[in-house]
Amino acid sequence: MNILERFHAMEYGPAPESREEADLWLGSRDFSKSLYIAGEWRAASDGKTFETRDPATGKVLTKVSEASKADVDAAVAAAQKALPKWSASSGFDRAKVLYAIGRGMQRHQRLLAVLESVDNGKPIRESRDVDVPLAIRHFLYHAGWAQTLDKEFPDQKAVGVVGQIIPWNFPLLMLAWKIAPALAAGCTVVLKPAEFTPLTAILFAEICERAGVPKGVINIVPGGPETGEAIVNQPGIDKIAFTGSSEVGKIIRRETAGSGKKLSLELGGKSAFIVFEDADLDSAVEGLVDGIWFNQGQVCCAGSRLLVQESVADALIAKVKQRMSRLRVGAPLDKNTDIGPLVDKTQLERVKGLVSEGAAQGADCWQPDFTLPSSGYFVLPTLATGVSPSNILAQEEVFGPVLATMTFRNQDEAIEIANNTRYGLAASIWSENINVALHVAPQLKAGVVWINGTNMFDAACGFGGYRESGFGREGGREGMLEYLAPKAAPGAEIKPASKAGFQRQGDYDILSIDRTAKLFIGGKQVRPDGNYSFPVLDKKGKLAGESGQGNRKDIRDAVAAARACKAWGEATAYNRAQVLYYFAENLSGRAAEFAARLAQLTGAAPQAARAEVDLSIERLFYHAGMSDKFEGRVHQPPSRAVTLALNEPVGVLGVVPGDDAPLLGLISMVAPALAMGNTVVAVPSARSPLVATGLYEVIEYSDIPAGAINIVTGYPSELTAVLAKHDDVDGLWVVAEADTCTYAEVESVGNLKRVWTSNGRAIDWTSDAHNDTFLRRAVEIKNVWVPYGD
């Protein structure tokens, strides 16, 4: 037997990690009191407990207190009590606490890793070398943000009490992702760990107790769905941060609508793993091992869709099968294990069911030929080939070690297939040509793109998705913003307007000619689909003209025109700047006309009306100038890679600016949206729509491409509802009374579009504070990881 034959014949012996310390901790602790509220350990108020099991054996590890609604209420009360002192403490004081937590976790690093593997089932190599070190990194990293908060975010304050709900696939890491930035921002926390994996959260609370975290700042309430529901609906919570399934995320979006709670959702994914013909195939195969078999595929950003160029498909598939046959499935505490058990029997049955359904739909499901352990929730890794884009394995998140394979011919087809999903969390690109990789990455609808790598994370680099993968970011500067709110006080409450307010009020002058303003869709003035109009009255109640009454079909046409306007999003930032400058220049040439119209319709004094026009022109100039300056960032994580945080347009944005300052409000929303490359469907003031319709001619001769701006006049409450329901609208900004704002949030769940509302409050459009805020809302942040070195 030669050396090569001996190498292939080698077998690994067992290399078990000791669980003695974990068992001692489990045996010595009273888990009947495992709620950590106001710095004290408590039993559930109703005495309920739930079991947590070892996925490798199915045996019960312990029974943990299950928090009830009353317990959640108590935790929120404790967090509210602690909030004023904690948020008012100096950044240095908060930084010291974060540092102490990180150091405490380092002292118990191995215990945390073993406990995580015992409770979750993931291989010890992953919990020891990835999860726990990265969790510690988040606390040490955010200690720096705590100390620089006032300097870096001078107009922001802590959002308040935060309710956080985390999943079972990365129990400790998700806890760190959420608690660390919240504490740095000055928030207090009520966190619910997943019912399958509560143990490391309980140990973490013990570490916080020893680290001197003030009572009530961190509260840990283990429990199931009812506990999570109590957190979501608790009126004393100011923000909800949730990581989990898209289905539950949509429920939370509905439940929090109209509450004023800030919301961030990190949801499911169906990430594309794209291999081009010039890729290093051996490296790509190793990347796949991390991309889909890491944590048994129970990863929201798992590379579960392999897209491979036709010319190398057969060679790559052969290598993948060979590598799969050498994966070691077994005990998670064995250091040689590649794939451990799934977290629970229900997850095991779900994965098996989806594989069977995928095979029934035509996929060829191949599994390596080796024996699974006799106990526990183990499943064989699966490679599905011959998968059609509509196959359930290509569309649904399996959350298991199942890889669906499809082929493509060229870059355009690869991008089209990769984006053929309702999700948009992550993607991985493999090519030895960096030009190819950096050309494809911006065209993928995904919040994170790894080049020649996968599953790279760092506290300095934002993580989060597009589409139904949720909104908001975790990590980095953008992650800090999720736990901050403006210091400025909210505006006055907006009173609901009835249609009767737009009808005739006594006598008015008969118009000698038709002054009915049309809609503006696709660069043309068009009559409303329903052929209805409504009167526009001046401040004295006399008829100033009539305006087209848009309906659902008009919004449909406007959205289609906005979606078809590729020229605007593809234009360079410099070119967009020039067009917006030109828009401002042309508006300034008609400033007197618009000032007179504002004075007539709103009753503003001539001087005030002219001031609104002048400020609108100034705001156009500002956003024109920011078109090529509101840029992304370059992060340098502690690895051989740089992360390009790119600002990308959200897409088609609906904007509803309300009745106050009808020109300035409209410009203040439209300008930042356009500056960042979005296309717009605007529903202007219903009381003064003729201000917006007067812009048609200005838009037409300002070189703005057809479809970049679309204006549909009508009743905002009705048209906002249509925009909210429309699944081809990517974002919606609404200034309106409370009911319209609530409805916009509720109806946005179809595609989880990015919705911002004024929550029924008026906006001071004269404030420059809104400028950068709307620019931030006008972009999605995509983090592209680019490795370097040999």
C-alpha positions in Angstrom: 0.0 0.0 0.0 1.5 3.3 -1.1 1.3 6.6 0.8 -1.7 7.9 -1.2 -3.6 4.7 -0.6 -2.8 4.8 3.1 -4.0 8.4 3.2 -7.4 7.5 1.8 -7.7 4.5 4.0 -7.2 6.5 7.2 -10.1 6.6 9.6 -10.6 9.1 12.4 -10.7 7.9 15.9 -13.1 9.5 18.4 -12.0 12.8 19.9 -14.7 13.6 22.4 -14.8 16.9 24.3 -15.5 16.5 28.0 -19.0 17.6 29.1 -18.1 17.2 32.8 -18.2 20.9 33.6 -21.5 21.3 31.7 -23.1 18.4 33.6 -21.9 19.8 36.9 -23.5 23.2 36.0 -26.7 21.5 35.0 -26.8 19.4 38.1 -26.0 22.2 40.5 -28.5 24.8 39.3 -32.1 25.2 40.3 -33.8 25.5 36.9 -37.2 25.9 38.6 -36.0 29.5 39.1 -34.5 30.4 35.7 -36.3 33.7 34.9 -33.8 36.5 35.4 -35.9 39.7 36.2 -34.7 42.8 38.0 -31.4 41.2 38.9 -33.2 38.3 40.6 -33.8 34.6 39.8 -37.5 33.7 39.8 -39.8 30.9 39.2 -42.6 31.4 36.7 -45.5 33.1 38.3 -47.8 30.2 37.3 -45.2 27.5 38.1 -45.0 26.3 34.5 -41.9 24.7 33.1 -40.8 23.2 29.7 -38.3 20.6 28.8 -35.1 21.1 26.9 -33.5 18.1 25.3 -30.1 16.9 24.1 -30.6 16.6 20.3 -27.9 13.9 20.1 -29.9 11.5 22.3 -33.4 12.9 22.7 -32.9 12.8 26.4 -34.2 15.6 28.7 -31.5 17.8 30.0 -33.6 19.8 32.4 -36.9 21.6 32.9 -36.8 25.4 32.6 -39.2 28.0 34.0 -41.6 29.2 31.3 -42.4 32.9 31.5 -46.0 33.9 31.5 -47.6 37.2 30.5 -47.3 38.3 34.1 -43.6 37.5 34.1 -43.1 39.5 30.9 -45.0 42.4 32.5 -42.7 42.2 35.5 -39.6 42.1 33.3 -40.8 45.1 31.3 -41.5 47.0 34.5 -38.0 46.2 35.7 -36.5 47.4 32.4 -38.6 50.6 32.5 -37.4 51.3 36.1 -33.7 50.8 35.1 -34.0 52.8 31.9 -33.6 56.4 33.1 -30.4 55.8 35.1 -28.9 53.4 32.5 -29.5 55.7 29.5 -28.3 58.8 31.4 -25.1 57.0 32.5 -21.9 58.0 30.7 -20.7 56.2 27.6 -17.6 55.2 29.6 -19.7 53.6 32.3 -21.7 51.6 29.8 -18.5 50.6 28.0 -17.1 49.2 31.2 -20.1 47.0 31.7 -20.0 45.7 28.1 -16.3 45.0 28.6 -16.9 43.2 31.8 -19.6 41.0 30.2 -17.1 40.1 27.3 -14.4 39.3 29.8 -16.8 37.2 31.9 -17.7 35.2 28.8 -14.0 34.7 28.0 -13.5 33.2 31.4 -16.3 30.7 30.8 -15.7 30.3 27.1 -15.3 26.5 27.0 -18.3 25.9 29.3 -20.4 28.1 27.0 -19.2 26.2 23.9 -19.9 22.8 25.4 -23.3 23.8 26.8 -24.2 25.2 23.3 -23.4 22.0 21.6 -25.2 19.9 24.2 -28.4 22.0 24.0 -28.4 22.8 20.2 -26.6 19.8 18.7 -24.1 21.8 16.7 -20.5 20.3 16.4 -18.2 21.5 19.2 -15.7 22.9 16.6 -18.4 25.3 15.5 -19.5 26.5 18.9 -15.9 26.6 20.2 -14.3 28.3 17.2 -17.1 30.4 15.8 -20.1 31.1 17.9 -18.6 31.8 21.3 -15.6 33.9 20.1 -17.8 36.0 17.8 -20.4 36.5 20.6 -17.5 37.8 22.8 -16.3 40.0 20.0 -19.7 41.7 19.8 -19.6 42.9 23.4 -16.0 44.1 23.2 -16.7 45.9 19.9 -19.9 47.6 21.1 -18.1 48.9 24.2 -16.4 51.3 21.8 -19.7 52.4 20.4 -21.0 53.1 23.9 -18.2 55.5 24.6 -18.4 57.3 21.2 -22.2 57.5 21.0 -22.6 61.2 21.7 -20.0 62.1 19.2 -21.1 59.7 16.4 -24.8 60.0 16.9 -25.3 63.5 18.4 -29.0 63.9 17.4 -30.0 60.4 18.6 -31.0 58.9 22.0 -31.7 55.4 23.3 -35.0 54.1 21.8 -36.0 52.8 25.2 -37.0 49.3 26.5 -36.3 46.7 23.9 -38.0 43.3 23.5 -35.8 40.8 21.8 -36.8 37.3 20.5 -34.0 35.0 19.3 -34.0 31.6 17.5 -32.5 28.3 18.4 -29.9 27.9 15.6 -27.3 30.4 17.1 -28.6 30.8 20.7 -25.6 32.6 22.2 -24.5 34.5 19.1 -28.0 35.9 18.4 -28.2 37.0 22.0 -24.9 38.9 21.6 -26.0 40.4 18.3 -29.0 41.9 20.0 -28.0 42.7 23.6 -24.6 44.3 22.9 -25.8 47.2 20.7 -28.9 47.7 22.8 -26.8 48.2 25.9 -24.3 50.4 24.1 -27.1 52.7 23.0 -28.4 53.0 26.5 -31.5 50.7 26.1 -32.7 48.2 28.6 -33.6 44.7 27.5 -36.2 41.9 27.9 -34.9 38.9 25.9 -36.6 35.6 25.2 -34.3 32.8 24.2 -35.8 30.0 22.0 -37.6 27.2 23.9 -35.4 24.6 22.3 -32.1 26.2 23.5 -32.4 28.3 26.7 -29.3 27.1 28.5 -26.6 29.5 27.4 -28.9 32.5 27.9 -29.3 31.4 31.5 -25.6 31.0 31.9 -25.1 34.4 30.2 -27.5 36.0 32.8 -25.3 34.5 35.6 -22.2 36.1 33.9 -24.1 39.5 33.8 -24.9 39.2 37.5 -21.2 38.7 38.3 -20.2 41.4 35.9 -22.1 44.1 37.8 -24.8 44.8 35.2 -27.3 47.1 37.0 -30.5 45.4 38.1 -33.2 45.5 35.4 -30.9 46.4 32.5 -30.9 42.9 31.2 -33.9 40.6 31.8 -34.0 37.0 30.5 -37.4 35.3 30.2 -37.3 31.8 28.7 -40.5 30.5 27.1 -42.4 29.5 24.1 -44.6 31.3 21.5 -47.0 32.7 24.2 -44.0 34.3 25.9 -42.9 35.9 22.6 -46.5 37.1 22.0 -46.6 38.7 25.4 -43.3 40.6 24.6 -44.6 41.7 21.2 -47.9 43.1 22.6 -46.5 44.6 25.8 -47.2 48.4 25.6 -44.2 49.3 27.7 -41.8 48.1 25.0 -40.4 50.6 22.6 -38.7 48.3 20.1 -39.0 44.7 19.0 -36.0 42.9 17.5 -36.8 39.5 16.1 -34.8 36.8 14.4 -36.8 33.8 13.1 -39.1 32.7 10.3 -40.6 35.0 7.7 -44.1 33.8 8.7 -43.7 34.8 12.3 -42.0 38.1 11.2 -45.1 39.0 9.3 -47.3 38.3 12.3 -45.1 40.6 14.4 -45.3 43.3 11.7 -49.1 43.2 11.9 -49.2 43.1 15.7 -47.0 46.1 16.1 -48.6 48.2 13.4 -49.7 51.5 14.8 -48.1 51.0 18.1 -45.1 53.3 17.4 -42.7 50.5 18.3 -39.5 50.4 16.3 -39.1 47.1 14.6 -36.2 45.1 13.1 -36.7 41.7 11.5 -33.9 39.2 10.5 -35.8 36.4 8.8 -35.5 33.5 6.5 -33.4 33.0 3.4 -32.8 30.9 0.4 -29.3 32.0 -0.5 -27.7 31.4 -3.8 -24.2 29.8 -4.0 -23.0 30.8 -7.5 -20.1 29.0 -9.1 -18.7 30.4 -12.4 -16.6 28.3 -14.8 -13.4 30.0 -13.9 -13.8 29.3 -10.1 -11.4 27.2 -8.1 -13.7 24.2 -7.9 -11.9 22.5 -4.9 -12.2 25.8 -2.9 -15.8 26.1 -4.0 -16.6 22.6 -2.7 -15.0 23.5 0.7 -17.1 26.6 0.7 -20.2 24.5 0.2 -19.3 22.5 3.2 -19.5 25.7 5.2 -22.3 27.2 3.2 -24.9 24.4 3.6 -23.6 21.9 6.1 -22.5 24.3 8.7 -24.7 23.9 11.8 -26.6 21.1 9.8 -27.9 23.7 7.4 -29.9 25.3 10.2 -28.6 28.7 9.1 -30.8 31.5 7.8 -28.1 32.5 5.3 -27.2 28.9 4.3 -26.1 28.6 0.7 -28.9 26.2 0.0 -29.2 26.9 -3.8 -26.1 25.8 -5.8 -26.1 27.6 -9.1 -23.2 26.3 -11.3 -22.2 27.2 -14.8 -23.1 24.4 -17.3 -19.5 23.9 -18.5 -18.3 22.8 -15.1 -21.5 21.4 -13.6 -20.6 17.7 -14.0 -17.1 18.2 -12.6 -18.3 20.2 -9.6 -21.2 17.8 -8.8 -18.8 14.9 -8.8 -16.5 16.7 -6.4 -19.4 17.6 -4.2 -20.6 14.0 -4.0 -17.1 12.8 -3.2 -16.8 15.4 -0.4 -20.2 14.6 1.0 -19.3 10.9 1.3 -16.4 11.9 3.6 -18.5 14.1 5.9 -18.7 12.7 9.4 -22.2 12.7 11.0 -22.2 12.0 14.7 -21.9 13.2 18.3 -21.7 17.0 18.4 -19.0 16.8 21.2 -16.7 14.8 19.0 -14.1 17.2 17.6 -14.1 15.3 14.3 -17.8 15.6 13.7 -18.9 17.7 10.7 -22.7 17.3 11.0 -24.5 16.9 14.3 -28.2 16.3 14.9 -31.0 18.6 14.0 -32.3 20.6 17.0 -35.6 18.7 17.5 -37.7 15.8 16.2 -40.2 18.3 14.7 -37.4 19.8 12.6 -36.2 16.4 11.6 -39.7 15.5 10.3 -39.9 18.8 8.5 -36.7 18.3 6.6 -37.5 14.8 5.6 -40.9 15.9 4.4 -39.5 18.7 2.2 -36.9 16.3 0.7 -39.7 13.8 -0.1 -41.8 16.6 -1.7 -38.9 17.9 -3.7 -38.2 14.4 -5.1 -41.9 14.1 -5.9 -41.6 17.3 -7.9 -38.8 15.9 -10.1 -35.6 16.4 -8.1 -33.0 13.6 -8.0 -32.1 13.5 -4.3 -28.8 11.8 -3.6 -27.4 11.0 -0.1 -24.1 9.4 0.9 -24.1 5.8 1.9 -23.2 5.7 5.6 -25.1 4.8 8.8 -26.6 7.4 11.1 -26.3 7.2 14.9 -29.1 5.0 16.4 -30.4 7.8 18.6 -31.0 11.5 18.3 -32.4 13.7 15.5 -29.9 12.9 12.7 -30.5 13.2 9.0 -28.3 12.4 6.0 -26.9 15.4 4.0 -28.8 15.6 0.7 -27.8 16.8 -2.8 -30.7 17.5 -5.0 -30.0 17.7 -8.8 -32.3 18.3 -11.7 -34.1 20.9 -9.6 -36.4 23.2 -11.5 -36.7 26.9 -10.3 -40.2 26.2 -9.1 -39.3 23.1 -7.1 -40.1 23.4 -3.4 -36.4 22.7 -2.6 -35.5 25.8 -4.7 -38.1 28.1 -3.2 -38.7 27.1 0.4 -36.3 27.4 3.3 -35.6 23.8 4.3 -33.4 24.7 7.3 -31.5 21.4 7.1 -28.5 19.9 5.3 -30.2 19.9 1.9 -28.5 21.4 -1.2 -30.6 22.2 -4.4 -28.6 22.4 -7.6 -29.4 24.3 -10.8 -27.3 25.3 -13.8 -26.9 28.5 -15.8 -25.3 29.5 -19.0 -24.1 33.1 -18.5 -23.9 35.9 -15.9 -27.4 37.3 -16.7 -29.0 33.9 -16.3 -27.2 33.3 -13.0 -28.4 36.7 -11.7 -32.0 36.0 -12.8 -32.1 32.6 -11.2 -30.4 33.8 -8.0 -33.0 36.6 -7.7 -35.9 34.2 -8.4 -36.9 34.0 -4.7 -39.0 36.0 -2.3 -36.0 36.1 0.1 -32.9 38.2 0.0 -30.6 37.5 2.9 -27.2 36.4 1.5 -25.4 35.0 -1.6 -22.0 33.6 -2.4 -20.0 34.2 -5.6 -17.1 32.0 -6.7 -14.9 33.2 -9.5 -11.1 33.7 -9.9 -12.0 36.9 -11.9 -12.7 39.7 -9.4 -14.2 41.8 -12.2 -16.9 39.1 -12.7 -17.6 38.9 -8.9 -17.8 42.6 -8.3 -20.0 43.0 -11.4 -22.5 40.4 -10.3 -22.6 41.2 -6.5 -24.5 44.6 -6.8 -27.1 43.0 -9.0 -28.0 40.3 -6.5 -31.0 41.1 -4.3 -29.3 40.1 -1.1 -28.1 42.0 2.0 -24.8 40.2 2.3 -22.6 38.8 -0.5 -19.5 36.8 0.0 -16.9 36.5 -2.7 -15.0 33.3 -2.8 -16.1 32.6 0.8 -19.2 32.1 2.8 -20.6 32.5 6.3 -18.2 35.3 7.2 -19.4 37.5 10.0 -18.1 40.3 12.2 -19.4 42.7 14.7 -18.1 45.7 12.6 -20.0 44.6 9.5 -23.8 44.9 9.1 -25.9 41.8 8.5 -29.5 41.7 7.3 -31.7 41.1 4.3 -33.8 42.4 1.5 -37.4 41.5 0.6 -39.0 38.8 2.9 -35.7 38.2 4.7 -36.6 41.2 6.8 -35.4 44.7 7.4 -32.9 46.4 9.6 -29.3 45.5 10.2 -27.3 43.9 13.0 -23.7 44.9 13.6 -21.6 47.9 12.6 -22.8 51.5 12.5 -26.1 50.6 10.9 -26.8 48.1 13.7 -26.4 50.8 16.3 -29.0 53.0 14.5 -31.6 50.2 15.1 -31.4 51.0 18.8 -31.5 54.8 18.6 -34.3 57.3 18.0 -34.3 61.0 17.2 -34.1 63.4 20.2 -36.6 65.8 18.6 -40.1 65.7 20.1 -42.8 64.3 17.8 -45.1 66.8 16.0 -48.7 67.5 16.7 -51.3 64.9 16.1 -52.8 64.9 12.5 -56.6 65.0 12.5 -58.4 62.7 10.1 -59.8 64.5 7.0 -63.1 63.5 5.6 -64.0 63.6 1.9 -66.7 66.1 2.8 -63.9 68.6 3.4 -63.1 68.6 -0.3 -66.6 69.3 -1.5 -68.1 72.6 -2.5 -68.6 75.1 0.3 -71.2 77.6 -0.7 -70.8 79.8 -3.8 -67.7 79.8 -5.9 -66.6 81.4 -9.2 -67.6 79.4 -12.3 -64.5 78.5 -14.3 -64.4 79.7 -17.8 -62.1 77.0 -19.0 -61.3 73.4 -17.9 -58.7 73.5 -15.2 -58.8 69.8 -14.3 -55.3 68.7 -13.5 -54.4 65.2 -14.7 -52.2 62.5 -13.2 -48.5 62.2 -14.1 -47.5 58.6 -15.0 -44.6 57.3 -17.0 -43.6 60.9 -18.0 -47.0 61.8 -19.4 -50.1 63.6 -18.1 -52.9 61.1 -18.2 -56.6 61.2 -17.2 -57.5 59.1 -14.1 -58.7 55.6 -14.9 -62.1 56.2 -13.3 -62.6 59.5 -15.0 -63.5 61.1 -11.7 -62.1 64.4 -10.3 -62.5 66.3 -7.1 -62.7 70.1 -6.5 -59.8 71.9 -5.0 -60.8 74.9 -2.9 -58.7 77.8 -1.9 -58.4 79.1 1.6 -61.6 81.1 1.2 -63.6 78.1 0.0 -63.7 79.2 -3.6 -62.9 76.8 -6.4 -59.3 76.9 -7.5 -59.6 74.1 -9.9 -60.2 70.3 -10.0 -57.8 67.4 -9.7 -57.9 63.9 -11.0 -59.1 61.3 -8.5 -56.7 58.4 -8.9 -57.7 54.8 -8.0 -56.2 51.4 -7.7 -55.6 51.0 -11.4 -53.8 54.4 -11.6 -51.4 53.3 -8.8 -50.9 50.0 -10.7 -49.9 51.9 -13.8 -47.7 54.3 -11.8 -45.9 51.4 -10.1 -45.4 49.6 -13.4 -43.9 52.8 -14.9 -41.6 53.2 -11.9 -40.5 49.6 -12.1 -39.8 50.0 -15.9 -37.6 53.1 -15.4 -34.3 51.3 -15.4 -32.4 54.4 -16.7 -32.6 56.2 -13.4 -31.3 53.4 -11.1 -28.6 52.6 -13.6 -27.5 56.3 -13.9 -24.3 57.3 -12.1 -24.7 59.2 -8.9 -23.0 62.2 -10.7 -25.6 62.1 -13.5 -28.4 61.9 -11.0 -26.9 65.0 -9.2 -26.9 67.0 -12.5 -30.5 66.2 -13.2 -31.6 67.2 -9.7 -29.7 70.4 -9.9 -31.4 71.1 -13.2 -34.8 70.3 -11.6 -34.0 72.8 -8.9 -32.9 75.4 -11.5 -36.1 75.0 -13.4 -38.2 75.3 -10.3 -36.4 78.4 -9.3 -37.3 80.0 -12.6 -41.0 79.6 -11.7 -40.7 80.4 -8.0 -43.0 83.3 -8.1 -45.7 81.2 -9.8 -45.5 78.5 -7.2 -45.4 81.0 -4.3 -48.6 82.6 -5.6 -50.3 79.1 -5.9 -49.2 78.2 -2.3 -50.6 81.5 -1.0 -53.9 81.0 -2.8 -54.4 77.4 -1.7 -53.1 77.4 1.8 -53.7 81.0 2.8 -50.1 81.5 3.7 -48.7 85.0 3.6 -46.9 85.8 0.4 -43.6 86.0 2.2 -44.1 82.6 3.9 -45.2 81.0 0.6 -42.1 82.3 -1.1 -40.0 81.0 1.8 -41.5 77.5 1.3 -40.6 77.6 -2.4 -37.1 78.8 -1.7 -36.5 76.1 0.9 -37.8 73.5 -1.5 -35.2 74.6 -4.1 -32.5 74.5 -1.4 -33.5 71.0 -0.5 -33.3 69.9 -4.1 -29.8 71.4 -4.2 -28.9 69.6 -1.0 -29.9 66.2 -2.2 -28.4 66.8 -5.6 -25.2 67.4 -3.9 -25.6 64.3 -1.7 -26.3 62.0 -4.7 -22.6 61.3 -5.0 -21.6 61.8 -1.4 -24.0 59.7 0.7 -21.8 56.7 0.1 -21.1 53.4 1.7 -18.2 52.4 3.9 -15.3 50.0 3.9 -15.0 47.8 7.0 -11.9 46.0 8.0 -12.9 42.9 10.1 -10.2 40.9 11.9 -9.7 38.6 9.0 -8.1 38.7 5.6 -11.0 40.5 4.0 -12.5 43.8 3.5 -16.2 44.4 3.6 -17.7 46.9 1.2 -20.9 48.4 2.8 -22.7 49.6 -0.4 -25.6 52.0 -0.3 -28.1 50.7 -2.9 -31.6 52.1 -3.8 -34.6 50.4 -2.1 -36.4 50.3 -5.5 -39.9 51.6 -6.1 -40.8 54.0 -3.3 -44.3 55.2 -2.5 -44.3 58.6 -0.8 -47.3 60.3 0.9 -46.2 63.6 2.4 -49.5 64.9 3.9 -51.1 68.3 3.7 -48.6 70.5 5.6 -46.2 72.5 3.4 -47.5 70.8 0.2 -44.5 71.7 -1.9 -41.8 71.4 0.7 -43.1 68.1 2.1 -43.3 66.6 -1.4 -39.8 67.7 -2.4 -38.4 66.7 1.0 -39.5 63.1 0.3 -39.0 62.8 -3.4 -35.6 64.4 -3.6 -33.7 62.0 -1.3 -35.5 59.0 -2.9 -34.4 60.1 -6.3 -30.9 61.1 -5.2 -30.2 57.5 -4.1 -31.5 56.0 -7.4 -35.0 55.0 -6.4 -38.1 55.6 -8.6 -41.1 57.2 -7.0 -44.9 57.0 -6.9 -46.1 60.1 -5.0 -49.5 60.8 -3.5 -49.4 64.6 -2.8 -51.5 66.7 -0.5 -55.2 66.2 -1.2 -56.0 69.7 0.1 -53.5 71.4 -2.2 -52.8 68.9 -5.1 -52.5 71.7 -7.6 -49.1 72.5 -6.1 -47.9 69.1 -7.1 -49.6 69.0 -10.5 -47.9 72.3 -11.3 -44.6 70.4 -11.1 -45.4 68.3 -14.2 -44.0 70.7 -16.7 -40.9 71.3 -14.6 -40.3 67.6 -14.4 -40.8 67.2 -18.1 -38.2 69.7 -19.1 -35.7 68.8 -16.4 -34.3 65.6 -18.1 -35.8 63.3 -15.5 -36.5 60.0 -17.2 -40.0 58.9 -17.8 -41.3 56.9 -14.9 -38.7 58.1 -12.3 -41.4 60.4 -10.8 -45.1 59.5 -10.9 -47.7 61.6 -9.2 -51.2 60.3 -8.5 -53.6 62.7 -6.9 -56.6 61.6 -4.9 -57.5 60.7 -1.4 -54.3 59.6 0.5 -56.0 57.1 2.8 -57.3 55.1 -0.2 -54.2 55.4 -2.3 -51.9 54.6 0.6 -53.7 51.3 1.2 -53.2 50.4 -2.5 -49.5 51.2 -2.3 -49.1 49.2 1.0 -50.8 46.1 -0.6 -48.8 46.3 -3.9 -46.1 43.6 -3.9 -44.1 45.5 -6.5 -43.6 48.5 -4.2 -40.4 48.1 -2.2 -40.8 50.9 0.3 -43.5 53.3 1.6 -43.2 56.6 3.5 -46.4 58.0 4.9 -47.2 61.2 6.8 -50.9 60.9 7.7 -53.4 60.4 10.6 -52.9 57.4 12.8 -55.4 55.1 11.1 -53.8 55.5 7.7 -50.3 55.0 9.2 -51.5 51.8 11.0 -53.2 50.5 7.9 -50.0 51.1 5.8 -48.0 49.0 8.3 -50.6 46.2 8.5 -51.0 45.8 4.7 -47.3 45.9 4.0 -46.7 42.4 5.2 -47.4 40.8 1.7 -43.8 41.5 0.7 -42.5 43.0 4.0 -41.8 46.3 2.2 -39.8 48.9 4.1 -42.4 51.1 5.7 -41.9 54.4 7.6 -44.8 56.4 9.0 -45.1 59.5 11.1 -47.3 57.5 13.4 -50.1 60.0 13.1 -47.9 63.0 13.8 -47.1 66.1 11.8 -43.6 66.7 10.5 -41.7 70.0 10.7 -40.6 70.1 7.1 -38.5 73.2 7.7 -36.1 71.2 9.8 -32.8 70.1 8.2 -32.7 67.1 10.5 -34.9 65.2 8.1 -32.4 65.4 5.2 -30.0 62.6 6.2 -32.8 60.6 7.9 -34.6 60.2 4.6 -31.4 59.5 2.8 -30.8 56.6 5.2 -34.4 55.4 4.5 -33.8 55.6 0.8 -31.0 52.9 0.7 -30.5 49.3 1.5 -27.0 48.5 2.8 -25.4 45.6 1.1 -22.2 44.2 2.7 -19.9 42.6 0.1 -17.1 40.6 1.6 -13.9 40.5 -0.5 -11.1 38.2 0.8 -7.5 38.8 -0.1 -4.2 37.0 0.2 -3.2 33.4 -0.7 
